[in-house]
Amino acid sequence: MLIHNWHKLNDENRQHAINFLNKLKNDGICLKIGISVYEVNEIESYCKSIDIIQAPLNFFNMSFLLDSLVLELHNQSLQGPRSW
């Protein structure tokens, strides 16, 4: 389950949403939870709480391909379950 416009929620609502999404996942309603991000700086604060981060990649926006955190997360995903 992917949530769009995550950045529009305030911190309290994000925490409620994470709790709700984790409940859905724990109850077997969905296998993985994730968010869509639109800026590289949105990733770090969420990457420990979710399974999937969807990011834009196109000819005009390649910033995600060049970011060290994104590359590190990608390499970790290739190695198996999260280690953080």
N, C-alpha and C positions, 0 to 999 in steps of 0.2 A: 504494500500500500504506500503510495507516494503522495505527499502533501505539497501543494504548490502555495506560493506566497507566504511561506513560513515567516519570512522577515517582517511581515506586517503584524504579527502577534507580539504582545508585550511579554516580558519575562515570566510573569505569573501564568498567563495563558499558555505559553510554550510548555511550562512544566506540567500543567494539567493535560495538555495534548499528548506529551510524551508518556505520562502515566496511562492515559486512555489507550494510546497505541500499543504500549507494552502489554496492557491487559488483553487487547485483541489478539496480539501475538501469542501470549501465554495460554489463551483459551483456544488456540488453534484456528481462529477465524482468518488470520493471514499468516504467511510464513515469514515475511520480512517487512520492516517498516523503514521509511525513508522520507527525505525531503528534497525539494528542488532548490538550488541556490543560484544566485545570479551574479554574485561577486565572490572572488577568491576569499576575501576576509570573513565571509560567513561560515566557512567550513570548520575552522578549528573549534569553535564553541559548541558544535553539534556532533562532531564525529564520534564521540564516546557514547552517545545515547541512541544511535540509530545504526541500521545495517547498510543502507544505500544512500548515497548522495548523487543526485542527478544534477549535472551542470551543463551549461550551454557550451557548445563547441561549433564554431562556424568560421568562415573565412575572415569575418570582421572581429571576432573575439576568440583569440587563441591564448588568452592569459592563463587559463587553467592548465594548458600543456606545459607551461614554463615555470610554474610555481613549485617550489621545493616541497611544501607540505603535501600538495596533491600528488607529486611523484612518490613521496614516501608512503602515503596511504595506498597508492596503487601497488607499489611493491609489496606492502604488507598483505594486501588482498590476494596477491598471487601466491603467497606463502601459506595461506590457510586462514584459520580463525584469527580474530584480532588478538593482539598481544598486549594491549594497553589496559 
